[in-house]
Amino acid sequence: MNCPHCSASLAPDADECCNCRFSVRAIRSLLGAEWVRLERLTDNSNSLSLKEQRHLEVVLDEFERTFPQCFFAVYIGVLPPMITARDLGFWLINHGAFHTQEIAKRNDFGCALVIDESRQLAALTLGYALESHVNEAELRQILTQVSGSLKNRQFGSAVEQSVVLLGKKLSRLGKAVRLDAGRGRWTAADLDGLGLQTLRSAHQPSRAVGKGA
């Protein structure tokens, strides 16, 4: 994966970036090392209308139909000062258990768009398998093209544009379809503030089903 701070190549098991010394351990100390359950479209700041949410679900469905191995996940929320959209996108690709049309899809083929509602900034992070097909310059180009929608707080439009633009880049490939914070580790309550639940805390025991059911 690419480093969220300098975009240098980062090995999957690396503890820090050899180029800028970005610390993977520091991000994990903030957000934790457990997997979190996440919907494909998470609007933690309630920035989208119900109509926009339904429309975007259709857009995301179409993306997955076009690229069966891939999925596109969106997180919109107010991020704390010590976390950037790029930081959270990197962490989600590594720790998010996304509820997609096919739950078995690997995060290696995931695309995570994180929108910081308060700063009106966004980051687009790709899984390991997609990074070799779409480079950082192309991702920046996509974000530049949606910056107007972000500044106007038209977040639904920004999400749709991002999905469509990335889809166009993947389609050109052809084969892509087959393809330091100051206070230490975050608590479960902190993750809840971002609308994220660890898989352990989100687990609900199954209810017994009677014979007559």
Summary of the structure (lengths in Angstrom):
residues: 213
radius of gyration: 17.3
end to end distance: 47.6
largest distance: 62.8
contacts: 619
relative contact order: 0.17
helix: 43%
strand: 17%
